[in-house]
Amino acid sequence: MTLASRCGLASPAREAALAALLARLRDERVETLRVAWCDLHGALRGKTLVVGPDPAWLRVPFAEGIGMVSTVLLKDSADRTAFKVFEPGGLDGLPGFGAANNLLLLPDPASLQLLPWAPGTAWVRAETVWADGTPVAADPRRVLQRALADLREAGHGLRCGLELEFHVWRIAGDAATADLAGEAAWPAEPPPLALVHPGWQLLSEAHADRADEVLTLVRRTALGLGLPLRSLEIELGPSQFEAVFAATDALTAADQVVLFRNGVRQALRRAGYHASFCCRPPLPHAVASGWHLHQSLVGRDGGNALVREAQAGDRRDARQVLSDTGVHWLGGLLAHAAGASALAAPTMPAYGRYRGSPMAPQAAVWGRDNRGALLRVIGGPGDAATRIENRAGEPAANPYLYVAAQVWAGLDGLRRTLDPGPATESPYAEAGDQAPALPASLAEALDALAADEVLMQGLGPAMATVLLAVRRNELARHAAAEDPAAWERREYLARS
């Protein structure tokens, strides 16, 4: 019995997808196939297979998997293993993990993508499994799949629309002047950077024209990957941009974030640019970037379950905008906002964004089309586009965990029929006074997550153990750094 069979994945559909993959690799003369998996930090890892003149040999790894060292799941933001894997008790609470033992990557043939920036190269997504076919519980994508399964049992699906802000700079140095010691440091310094546009003119057409080469590369990369990119915009800060995507089902949306970030960084690097999804780059005058996650529930009839047919209550009542289901979902998002911050904003720079950045949330409040609130409710009675926008996220967040947190929180709101209270009119005045303030640091967010039984249960013991250990390891190393700003440049700006 093959590994795919032990995992319950062997099927005529999978075999047909594999046959189509092999034919396309042959027809497109693909030379290398990247087998990729998304880690805790939202970055892609994996193995590169050499296709060769006859791609039929790839049937073996698609059936039996590809070995990968298990410590890749236990890395912090500098690629340091956060667990003492060779010491007794060092892996307590992590069944299956051993002394840097192997797990297996099982590629999904239906996920084949030709990479538009890398001629002769294709890509497939892989799942992590143990040799007996047991899923690896500390895999972030697996966590979202479990959350969405719970949501389906409750009779709903989730659709997400994405607004993702990021920075792009021109690389100013060259090989002749490169600092080899800095480039080889662990982790390395980012390259010397120059602005693509000067910022401070939101949605500037002149800045868009100035940045046309960057925008063209981003557009061609996204569309070449089949992503539903709808607009590219000039954001407020120097060298800052925003990409907006059409709504789709939650798992697909999370997959699209991984593909977009990975593709943009690689394509722009080849053209002499450095793209970063670091929330608040430790550079002069940098403006923090957000990730605004739009969400709507799908009902049993396939329609938008947040839509209210006829309004009720006054302007500040959520029932004037949302169905009863939507009201309780909103209440759940607010009730778990503190703990969910650790998943929506998992890096230290993100918490600078909550302290004075333009239109960033500071309190667990909701508002009607209010960009200062944590949760912005958009729509109204009979409006099929009614949705809730969560404005807490940072663009470096792991999309699977960010979206999963929305599911667990919203489901708890449905189960307990939670009420979100009245809409805010002054979201910043209410922070810490009339409404709970959001965590002011990653340390506070991690403590809130550890104390949130619903979110911890959703993560599961293995994922929760890994996430808390990795993030707290980063906090300890940051506290010990002689130069915290240099530490953040290397850990986040150079890598995120």
C-alpha positions in Angstrom: 0.0 0.0 0.0 1.4 3.4 -1.0 1.7 6.4 1.4 -1.0 8.1 -0.6 -3.3 5.1 0.1 -2.4 5.1 3.8 -3.4 8.8 3.9 -6.7 8.0 2.2 -5.8 10.2 -0.8 -5.5 7.6 -3.5 -8.5 8.0 -5.9 -9.3 8.1 -9.7 -9.3 11.9 -9.4 -5.8 12.0 -8.0 -4.6 9.6 -10.6 -6.1 11.7 -13.4 -4.5 14.8 -11.9 -1.1 13.1 -11.8 -1.4 12.0 -15.4 -2.3 15.5 -16.5 0.7 16.8 -14.5 3.1 14.4 -16.1 1.8 15.3 -19.6 2.1 19.0 -18.9 5.6 18.8 -17.6 6.6 16.9 -20.8 4.7 19.3 -23.1 6.0 22.5 -21.4 9.6 21.1 -21.2 9.7 21.6 -17.4 13.2 20.9 -16.0 12.6 21.2 -12.3 9.6 20.7 -10.0 9.5 22.5 -6.7 7.6 20.5 -4.0 6.6 23.2 -1.5 5.1 23.3 2.0 4.1 26.4 4.0 5.8 26.8 7.4 4.8 28.5 10.6 6.0 31.8 9.3 4.0 31.6 6.1 7.2 31.0 4.0 7.5 28.1 1.5 10.0 25.3 2.1 10.5 22.0 0.3 12.5 20.0 -2.2 13.3 20.6 -5.8 13.0 17.5 -8.1 14.8 17.2 -11.4 12.3 16.2 -13.9 14.6 14.7 -16.6 13.7 13.5 -20.1 11.0 11.2 -18.9 8.9 12.6 -16.0 7.2 9.3 -15.4 9.6 8.6 -12.6 7.8 11.3 -10.6 5.0 8.8 -9.9 7.1 7.5 -7.1 7.3 10.6 -4.9 3.7 11.4 -5.7 2.8 8.0 -4.3 5.4 7.5 -1.5 6.3 11.1 -0.5 9.6 12.9 -0.1 11.6 12.9 3.1 12.1 16.2 4.9 13.8 16.8 8.3 11.1 17.3 10.9 12.9 20.2 12.6 11.8 22.5 9.8 8.4 22.7 11.6 10.1 23.8 14.8 12.1 26.8 13.4 11.8 30.4 14.7 12.2 33.5 12.6 16.0 33.1 12.3 15.7 29.4 11.4 16.9 28.3 14.8 15.2 25.2 16.2 13.2 26.3 19.2 13.3 22.8 20.8 16.1 20.8 22.3 15.5 17.9 19.9 18.5 15.8 21.1 17.8 16.1 24.8 15.5 13.8 26.9 12.1 15.5 27.2 13.0 18.1 24.7 10.0 17.1 22.5 7.4 16.4 25.1 4.0 17.2 23.8 5.0 16.7 20.2 4.2 13.0 19.2 6.0 11.8 16.1 8.9 14.2 16.4 12.3 12.6 17.2 15.9 13.6 17.1 15.7 15.5 13.8 13.8 12.5 12.3 12.1 12.6 8.9 8.6 13.3 8.0 7.2 13.1 4.5 6.0 15.6 2.0 3.1 14.2 -0.1 2.7 16.4 -3.3 -0.8 17.3 -4.5 -0.8 16.8 -8.4 -3.8 19.1 -8.7 -1.9 22.1 -7.4 0.6 22.3 -10.3 1.7 25.8 -11.3 4.2 26.9 -13.9 6.2 29.8 -12.4 6.0 32.8 -14.7 9.3 34.3 -13.4 11.3 31.0 -13.5 11.4 29.5 -17.0 11.4 25.7 -17.0 10.3 25.5 -13.4 7.0 24.3 -12.0 5.6 24.1 -8.4 3.3 21.8 -6.5 1.9 22.1 -2.9 2.6 19.3 -0.5 1.1 18.0 2.7 3.2 16.8 5.7 2.5 13.3 7.0 4.2 10.7 9.1 5.4 7.4 7.5 2.2 5.6 8.7 0.0 8.1 6.9 -0.9 10.1 10.0 -1.2 13.8 9.4 1.3 16.1 11.1 -0.9 18.0 13.5 1.6 21.0 13.7 1.1 21.8 10.0 -0.6 25.2 9.7 -2.6 24.3 6.6 -3.9 21.2 8.3 -5.1 23.4 11.2 -7.2 25.5 8.9 -8.6 22.4 7.2 -9.8 21.2 10.6 -11.3 24.5 11.5 -13.2 24.6 8.2 -14.4 21.1 8.8 -15.9 22.2 12.1 -17.5 25.1 10.3 -19.1 22.8 7.7 -20.5 20.7 10.5 -22.2 23.8 11.8 -23.8 24.3 8.4 -21.6 27.1 7.0 -18.7 27.9 4.8 -16.4 30.9 4.8 -15.4 33.2 1.9 -12.5 35.6 2.2 -11.4 38.7 0.3 -7.9 40.0 0.7 -6.3 43.4 0.9 -2.5 43.0 1.4 -0.1 45.9 1.9 3.6 45.5 1.4 6.9 47.4 0.5 9.2 47.2 -2.5 12.6 48.8 -2.7 15.2 48.9 -5.4 18.4 47.1 -4.4 21.0 49.8 -4.4 24.2 47.7 -4.0 26.1 45.5 -6.5 28.2 42.4 -6.2 31.5 44.4 -6.3 30.6 46.3 -3.2 28.7 43.5 -1.3 29.5 42.9 2.3 30.1 39.2 2.4 30.2 39.1 6.2 26.8 40.8 6.4 25.3 38.7 3.7 26.4 35.5 5.4 25.4 36.4 8.9 22.8 34.3 10.7 20.3 35.8 9.7 21.7 38.1 7.1 21.3 41.8 6.8 18.9 43.0 4.1 20.6 44.5 1.0 21.1 48.2 0.7 17.8 49.7 -0.4 16.5 52.7 -2.4 12.9 54.0 -2.6 10.7 53.1 -5.6 8.3 56.0 -4.8 8.6 58.7 -2.1 5.2 58.1 -0.5 3.0 60.5 1.4 0.5 60.8 -1.5 -2.1 58.1 -1.1 -3.4 56.5 -4.4 -1.1 58.8 -6.4 -1.2 58.3 -10.1 2.2 59.9 -10.5 3.7 57.5 -8.0 2.0 54.6 -9.8 3.6 55.7 -13.1 7.0 56.1 -11.3 6.6 52.5 -10.0 5.3 51.0 -13.2 8.1 48.4 -13.6 7.4 47.1 -10.1 3.6 47.1 -10.6 4.0 45.4 -14.0 6.1 42.6 -12.4 3.7 42.1 -9.5 0.7 42.0 -11.9 2.3 39.6 -14.3 3.4 37.4 -11.5 0.0 37.3 -9.8 -2.0 36.7 -13.0 0.6 34.2 -14.2 -0.1 32.2 -11.0 -3.8 32.3 -11.7 -4.5 34.6 -8.7 -7.7 36.9 -8.8 -5.8 40.2 -8.5 -8.2 43.1 -8.8 -6.2 46.2 -8.2 -2.7 47.4 -7.3 -2.5 50.6 -5.4 -0.1 53.2 -4.0 -0.2 53.2 -0.3 0.6 56.1 2.0 4.2 55.2 3.0 7.4 55.5 1.0 7.8 52.5 -1.3 4.5 51.0 0.0 1.8 49.3 -2.1 -1.4 47.4 -1.7 -2.8 44.4 -3.6 -6.5 43.6 -3.6 -8.0 40.2 -4.5 -11.4 38.9 -5.3 -13.2 36.9 -2.6 -13.1 33.1 -2.7 -13.4 30.2 -0.3 -11.2 30.5 2.8 -8.7 27.7 2.1 -8.2 28.9 -1.5 -7.7 32.5 -0.3 -5.1 31.4 2.2 -3.3 29.3 -0.5 -3.3 32.4 -2.7 -1.6 34.6 0.0 1.2 32.1 0.2 1.6 31.9 -3.6 1.5 35.7 -4.0 4.0 36.6 -1.3 6.4 33.9 -2.4 6.1 34.8 -6.1 6.4 38.5 -5.7 9.5 38.3 -3.6 11.2 35.9 -6.0 10.2 37.7 -9.2 11.1 41.1 -8.0 14.4 39.9 -6.6 15.4 38.7 -10.0 14.7 42.2 -11.4 16.8 43.9 -8.7 14.1 44.7 -6.2 13.6 43.7 -2.5 9.9 43.1 -1.6 9.0 42.7 2.0 5.8 41.9 3.9 7.3 42.9 7.2 4.6 44.9 9.0 6.7 47.9 10.1 10.1 47.9 8.5 12.8 49.2 10.9 13.7 52.0 8.5 13.3 55.8 8.7 9.8 57.1 8.0 8.4 53.6 7.2 4.7 53.3 7.5 3.3 50.0 8.9 1.4 47.7 6.5 -1.8 45.8 7.3 -3.6 42.8 6.0 -7.4 43.5 5.9 -9.3 40.2 5.9 -12.9 40.5 4.5 -15.1 37.6 5.5 -18.6 36.4 4.8 -20.4 33.2 5.9 -22.0 30.9 3.3 -25.3 29.4 4.4 -26.8 26.0 3.6 -28.5 27.5 0.5 -25.2 28.8 -0.8 -26.0 32.4 -0.1 -24.4 35.0 2.2 -25.5 34.1 5.7 -24.5 37.6 7.0 -27.2 39.4 5.0 -30.2 40.8 6.9 -33.4 41.1 4.9 -34.9 43.9 7.0 -33.1 46.2 9.4 -33.9 46.2 13.1 -32.8 48.5 15.9 -31.0 51.8 15.7 -27.8 52.8 13.8 -25.4 51.4 16.4 -27.2 48.0 16.6 -25.5 45.3 14.6 -29.0 43.9 13.7 -29.5 46.9 11.5 -26.7 45.6 9.2 -26.2 41.9 9.9 -28.5 38.8 10.2 -28.7 37.2 13.6 -26.1 34.7 12.5 -23.8 37.6 11.5 -24.4 39.4 14.8 -23.3 36.3 16.8 -20.3 35.7 14.5 -19.3 39.3 15.0 -19.7 38.9 18.8 -17.3 35.9 18.7 -14.7 37.8 16.8 -14.7 40.5 19.4 -14.7 38.1 22.3 -11.5 36.4 21.1 -9.8 39.5 19.6 -7.0 39.6 22.2 -5.9 35.9 21.7 -6.4 36.0 18.0 -4.0 38.9 17.8 -1.1 36.4 18.2 -2.2 34.7 15.0 -3.2 37.8 13.0 -0.1 39.7 14.0 2.6 37.2 15.0 5.7 39.4 14.8 7.1 42.1 17.1 7.0 44.9 14.5 3.2 44.4 14.1 2.6 45.9 17.5 4.1 49.2 16.6 1.3 49.5 14.0 -1.3 49.4 16.8 0.3 52.5 18.4 -0.5 55.5 16.2 -0.3 54.1 12.7 -3.0 55.5 10.3 -6.3 53.6 10.5 -4.9 50.7 12.6 -7.1 49.3 15.4 -6.4 49.7 19.0 -9.4 48.3 20.8 -11.8 45.3 20.4 -14.7 47.3 18.9 -16.7 47.1 15.7 -18.1 49.9 13.6 -20.2 50.5 10.5 -17.8 51.3 7.6 -15.4 52.6 10.3 -11.7 52.1 9.4 -10.6 52.9 12.9 -12.4 49.9 14.3 -11.0 46.4 14.7 -14.0 45.0 12.8 -15.5 47.1 10.0 -19.0 46.0 9.0 -19.8 46.8 5.4 -23.2 46.4 3.7 -26.8 46.5 4.9 -30.2 44.9 4.5 -30.5 43.0 1.3 -26.9 43.7 0.2 -25.4 40.4 -1.0 -21.9 41.9 -0.5 -22.4 42.3 3.3 -19.2 41.3 5.1 -17.0 41.9 8.1 -13.5 43.3 7.6 -10.9 42.3 10.3 -8.2 45.1 10.3 -5.9 43.5 12.9 -3.8 41.4 10.6 -0.2 42.1 9.4 0.9 41.0 5.9 3.5 38.6 7.3 1.0 36.5 9.2 0.6 32.8 8.4 -2.7 32.9 6.4 -3.9 29.5 7.6 -3.7 30.4 11.2 -5.0 34.0 10.7 -8.1 32.6 9.0 -8.5 29.7 11.3 -8.7 32.1 14.3 -11.7 33.8 12.6 -13.4 30.5 12.3 -12.9 29.4 15.9 -13.9 32.8 17.3 -16.9 33.1 15.0 -18.1 29.6 15.8 -17.9 30.3 19.5 -20.0 33.4 18.9 -22.6 31.2 17.1 -22.7 28.5 19.8 -23.0 31.0 22.7 -25.2 33.6 20.7 -22.8 36.3 21.7 -23.8 39.9 21.3 -21.1 42.4 20.0 -22.7 45.4 21.7 -23.2 48.8 20.0 -21.1 50.0 17.1 -18.3 52.5 17.9 -18.4 56.0 16.8 -15.0 56.9 18.2 -12.8 53.8 18.1 -9.6 55.5 19.5 -11.3 57.3 22.3 -12.8 54.1 23.5 -9.6 52.1 23.6 -8.9 50.9 27.1 -11.8 52.9 28.5 -15.1 51.7 27.2 -13.7 48.7 25.3 -10.8 46.2 25.8 -7.5 47.4 24.3 -5.8 45.1 21.9 -2.5 43.6 23.1 0.3 46.2 23.0 3.0 43.7 22.4 3.6 40.2 21.0 4.3 39.0 24.6 0.8 40.2 25.7 -0.8 38.6 22.6 0.8 35.3 23.3 -0.3 35.3 26.9 -3.9 36.1 25.7 -3.7 33.3 23.3 -2.5 30.8 25.9 -5.4 31.9 28.2 -8.0 31.5 25.4 -9.4 28.0 25.7 -11.3 28.2 22.4 -8.3 29.2 20.3 -6.0 26.8 22.1 -8.4 23.9 21.5 -8.7 24.9 17.9 -4.9 24.9 17.4 -4.6 21.5 19.1 -1.8 20.5 21.5 0.9 20.1 19.0 0.4 23.3 17.0 -0.1 25.3 20.2 3.1 23.9 21.7 5.1 24.7 18.6 3.7 28.2 18.1 4.1 29.4 21.7 7.6 27.9 22.0 8.8 29.4 18.7 7.4 32.9 19.4 8.6 33.0 22.9 12.0 31.9 21.7 12.0 34.9 19.4 11.0 37.2 22.3 13.9 35.9 24.4 16.5 36.4 21.6 15.1 39.9 20.9 15.4 40.8 24.6 19.0 39.7 24.6 20.0 41.6 21.4 22.5 44.4 21.8 20.9 46.3 18.9 17.1 45.5 18.8 16.7 47.5 15.5 19.4 45.6 13.8 17.9 42.4 15.1 14.5 43.3 13.6 16.1 44.2 10.3 17.7 40.8 10.0 14.8 38.7 11.4 12.0 40.4 9.6 13.0 42.9 6.9 15.5 40.6 5.3 13.3 37.5 5.4 9.6 38.4 5.6 
